[in-house]
Amino acid sequence: MRPRAHTLRNAGSSGFTLLELLVVAAIIGIVAGIAVMSGRPLARAQAEEAAFRTVQQSVWQGATMAASRGVRTQLTYTGSTLDVMNQSSGAVIRTFELPAAASINVPSGTTLLEFTPPGKVDEASLAALPDPLTITSNGRARDVEVSLIGEVRLR
């Protein structure tokens, strides 16, 4: 009979060695790093899209509120919000919050657009918009075009 070889592990012990745990931790760290780096451009693109959709929705709501309520409404840009307001009373009908890193190329407190009861954009307010109207989000500027019927598109 041959004598048994001695091993570092006892026959009854179970578990992982320190080296095995370190290898697993390193692999998890590498995968997490790759996921974070590849997710940043996606998050930026989503923030830009959210800023554009907020402007688009607020213009649509301004036109809809003018048509449904039979009153002139206006869209005012104040800091990080877009407010749809009843033009005669000044009452805020709806507020839209822009994403944190987004801005529009007009001074805060500016009335961007006015809407008439049939739900159209007032031509004088449309002509008064800066050319181009620009939304900036995460350092990227996008030009926006607004039509007479309240349609908002990227140029």
N, C-alpha and C positions, 0 to 999 in steps of 0.2 A: 504494500500500500504506500501510495505517495503522500507526503504531507501536504496539507492545504496551503495555498499561497495566501499570504496576508495582504489584505487590501486596505486602502485608506478609510473606506467606509465600513462600518460594522454591518453585518448581514441583516440586522433588524432595523437599521435607520433608513429614513426616507426624507426627501426634501431636495432642495436645489443648492448647488455650491455658490459661493460668492461670485465666481467668474461667470456662471450662467446668468445670474441676476444682473450683473453689469452689462453683459451682452444684450439682454432683453431691454434694459433701460436705454442703452445707446440706440438700438433700433427704433424704439418708440420715440425718442428725441429727434431722430433724423426724419421720421415720417411726419411728426408734428411740425417740424420746421418747414418741410416742403409744403404741407397743407396751408400753413399761415402765409407763406410767401406767394402761393398761387391764388389765395383767396382775396388778397388786397385789390388787385385790378377789378375783380368782380364786384367787390363792395363799392369801389369808386364809381363804376358804371351804374350800379343800382342807385347810388345817391344822385347822380346826374339825371337819371331817368325819373326819379322821384320829384326832383325840382321842376322838371319840365311838366310832368303830369299834374303837379300842384297848380302851376300857372294855367295849364289847359283846363283843369276842372273849375278853377275860380272864374275864368272868363265864361265858360259854359253856364255856370250857376248864375252869374250876373245877368246874362241874356235870358235865361229861363225865369228868374225871379221878376224881371221887368215884364215879361210876357204873361206870367201867371197872376201877378198881382196888379197889373195895369198901371204901374208907376215907373217913373224913371229911376234907375239904379246906377250906382257907380262902383268901380273897383279901385280901392285905394291901397297903395303899398306903404306899410309902416314897419320899418325895421326888418323883422323876419316874418311878418304876417301880411296876408292879402285879405282885405275886408270887403265884402259885398254889402253895400249900404243903400238904404232908401235915400234918394237924393234930396227930397224935400224935408224930411224929418231928421236925417242924419243918423237914424237908428241902424245899428249893425244887424244885418240879416244872417250873415254867415261869415265865419273866419276860417282861413286856411293858413296853416303853419308851414313855412318853407323849411326844408332840412337845414341843419345847423350850419353847414359850410356853404350855403347857397345865398346868392344875392342877385338883384336885378339892377341894371345900369341907369336907375333914376334915383333922385334923392328920396329919403324917407319922408313920408307924409304926402307923397304925390298921388293925385288921382290919375290912374293909368287910363281907364276907359269909362265911358258913360254909355248906358243902354237905354233904348226907347221901348215903350210898351209893346210894340210888335215883336220884341225880342232881338232887335238888331243893335249893332254897335253904332253909336252916334258918329257920323263921319268926321265932325270937327275934332272929337277926342282921338279918333283913329289917326288923323293927320298929325296930331300933336305928339304922338308917340315918337321916341327917339328912333332914328334909322341908322343902324339896326337896333331893335330891342334885344338886349343880350341877357341871358341867364348865365351866371358864373357859379360853378359848383366844383369844389375840390381843385381850384386853379384852372379849370377848363371852361372856356367861354363858348356858348352856343347861341347863335342868332335865331330869333323867333319871329315868325310872321303871323299876324292876326288879320283875318278877313272881316268883311262887313257883316257877315252872319255869325261871327263869333268863333269861327274855326281857327284853331291854333296849330301851327306846324313849325317844325324845325327847318331852317333854310339849308 
